[in-house]
Amino acid sequence: MLLAIICIALLRYYNLSFGGELNQASYHDRYLFGVMTIGGMLLVTIPIFVAHLFGSEIRPGLDLIYSLMGFVLFLTAGILSLEFYVIYRNRPGNLNAGRSLGSMLIINSFFFLLNTIVSLVRIFLK
């Protein structure tokens, strides 16, 4: 959750993108995919975290779906960002921020993968 909030701050402060040609639909599609991934998964994880704080437990099957979806979405958004900023050379200040964004998205995806594995273990041990 914290990494996703940092990713939103990077997107807003450095005006980052996820790639594509500026005047084509691919640019807007990739940008919307990245922003919706970060925002959508925050909308999913914050209520789950708050429910966990109050002692409620989420079903392992539902947790598995959320975690697997988060893994795939964050991994894809991170790859899109890294792919764009590896070749992006217009503004060096944004180059490092873009690479950081992509890296944090991929790191966050592995946290979701870890949660997916834990959910699978919980399902098969019951």
Protein Blocks (a to p, Z undefined) as FASTA:
>chain_A
ZZmmmmmmmmmmnopaeedjfkbmklmmmmmmmmmmmmmmmmmmmmmmmmmmnopacdfk
lmmmmmmmmmmmmmmmmmmmmmmmmmpckbmmlmmmmmmmmmmmmmmmmmmmmmmmmmmm
mmmmZZ
